[in-house]
Amino acid sequence: MGVSRTERMNPKEESVKAVSLPRTIHLVPMNQIEGYDVRPGFYEINGATAIPGGVNFTVHSHGATSIELLLFHREEQQPYVVLPIPQHYRIGNVYSMIVFKLNIEEFEYAYRVDGPYEPDKGLIFDKNRSLLDPYARAVTGQSRWGVCASGEKHYKARVVKDDFDWEDMKPPLLPMEDLIIYELHVRGFTMHGSSGVQNPGTFAGLKEKIPYLVELGVNVVELMPIFEFDEMEDCREVDGEKLCNYWGYNTVSFFAPNTSYTASTEYNREGNELKSLIRELNQNGIEVYLDVVFNHTAEGNEHGPFFSFKGFDNNIYYMLTPDGKYYNFSGCGNALNCNHPIVRQMILDCLRYWVTTYRVDGFRFDLASILSRSEDGTPLKNPPLLEALAFDPILGDVKLIAEAWDAGGLYQVGSFPSWNRWAEWNGRYRDDLRRYLKGDSGLALAAAQRISGSQDIYGVLLRENASVNFITCHDGFTLHDLYSYNHKHNEKNGWNNTDGADDNNSWNCGVEGETSDKEVLELRYRLMRNAFAVLMCSRGIPMFLAGDEFCNTQFGNNNAYCQDNLISWLDWRELPKNQGMFRFFQYMIRFRKSHRVLRTNISSGALGFPDVSFHGVEPWKGTFEEYDHYVGVMFAGQEAGQRPEVVYLASNAYWEELKVSLPSLPREMHWEVQADTWEEEQKPGRIVRNCLSVRPRSVMVLVGKTG
């Protein structure tokens, strides 16, 4: 016998839309614990969920012998009541209990878990520790950025009321080939006073900048980690500057947004400011991707903090060596045991939650090769987790992008298990193009292959949209610094400049760092334009780092993970100073959008030309044996009922002007110059015949026109 939800509904209670509750609450005998009415809960609904008349708490542990629920008054450190979950409320390894007459705005919660303590087997249960719910939707104690907590961390969770109105929002659902990804850090994007926003460093501040993103022309923002993380994990001072874990690659809770990124405290409605940002970005045709970190957590190794996963099932959540120590394929102390069924299910639940509750359009997976490792760390041919994500129905329209390597040496660019669903950050594109564009010898063929879609890596048709092409990202030099520094300058990180990559493939153009030399500056700006022109004319999905469009600098720091200051913040004063560069970025983005042949193979070719062809200074000599500082790539195609498209990219990485013969077009057509990086301002339309002069260290883009 049951009682319908409508019969039990308190008219003052708002329903929770984030989960689907059963139609009935069965009348099983009610217990009392510490004066609270309790009953067995809903075992398939993880986390803490408000229901009519109370709150459902569900948590699981394979090795626990008992679990206690701790309730705290808001922001208090000691629980006002401890509720042991009765053993007969456990089914299998799941503990679930409804506690009635709880007002979600009046409490926070955590757990204590008891079980065996056998460290050599990875079992480290401690009944005295307060543990954060692995499925917590909101985490307390993190709402003020940069507050260094003293002593051991005690995270608690809140119950979140999902009452956000998405209105009639429709997701953009952009085709993969049309994406232009803009990678940014939520705090750093608007934290500098020059950003001009009312709410700097927050989701609301980023929302204020949406008109700027629309003006620039990008259609995807990829947010560096916004899950709740501990920015004070590495709290220290260097040369009077307080350093922290600014980037956020140290997750505390996978289901909770970072509350220190909000302009105001959102008690029990955590996430609404982020949802408002996502809604408005989508309404402006911009998709939102999250940079997610499922390779490790902020708990670190045996010397790290102990606040959640270690206390629930340490030997399940983490990859452990035979003697119970932590494998470290992440470089951060531990590695999540992603292909264990429990962890695999949690990750799937997490991504589904962000898609259904936050309407996220895509995910970029940090150090994703860890997701393909077995429990002992060996690579799997068909990793169950990656297959599950590729075929999950809820994730069917979601973009999945892998950073296809890890800190343990597993490098899978071109071989990441994909099922034709996963795209990859193409590290070879970055490295080959950086070397070619600064003038290294022997890179012409490699550059042509990267520009044409890296078919040598991904195949001709099977994975056409697999390559995410980038020259800069958060990890490394900005575009400005790529052509201003020969060497990294990470001294302010406090590690004697030993951190960060040494193989930057950069060039300072003759002067290390800032200069007033006009010729050096002109060369640097031209090389920046070269890089972006090539990126926008390459097959695959282009991505670039926020601020590159107005020459933002990190002063030579190529590993600014700890710099919550001007080193990492965008200095918007550079935008009016570098309007020419901004306009060039706008122009090349528009050019890419208007020429589909650059984005995808729309046919087998056109006008007798193949889809893609390579050319030296003489046409159709694409082996580059004669001259390896010049690359010509021509794209040709024709959509049904449309005029043929022909685009020719001429890239001269040599320090002298080159005379180039162009492929002959049909008699009724001619070549027109659409972009020339020798000039800051673009004046398209200049007609050229079959002979072209490409000036030193510059790029030209031509289009075949009729008439």
Secondary structure, DSSP 8 states (H G I E B T S, - for coil): -EEEHHHH--TTS----SS---SEEE----EEETTEEEEE--TTS-EEEEETTEEEEEEE-SS-SEEEEEEE-TT-SS-SEEEE--GGGEETTEEEEEEES--GGG-EEEEEEEEEEEGGGTEEEEEEEEE--TT-SSBSS-SSTT----SS----B---------TT-------GGG--EEEE-HHHHH-SGGG--SSTTSHHHHHHTHHHHHHHT--EEEES--EEE-TTTT-EEETTEEE---S--SEEEEEEE-GGGSSS--TT-TTHHHHHHHHHHHHTT-EEEEEE--S--TT-STTS--SSHHHHHHHHHB-B-TTS-B--TTSSS--B-TTSHHHHHHHHHHHHHHHHHH---EEEETTGGGGGB-TTS-B-SS-HHHHHHHH-STTTT-EEEE--B-TTS-B-TTTS--TTTEEEE-HHHHHHHHHHHTT-TT-HHHHHHHHTT-HHHHTTTTTTT-EEEES--SSS--HHHHTT-SS---GGGTSTT-SS-S------TTSSS----HHHHHHHHHHHHHHHHHHHTSSSEEEEETTGGGT---TT-S--TT--STTTS--TTHHHHTHHHHHHHHHHHHHHHH-GGGTS--SSEETTEESEEEE-SSTT-TT-SS-SSEEEEEEEE--TTS--EEEEEEEE-SSS-EEEE-----TTEEEEEEEETTSSS--TTEEE-SEEEE-TTEEEEEEEEE-
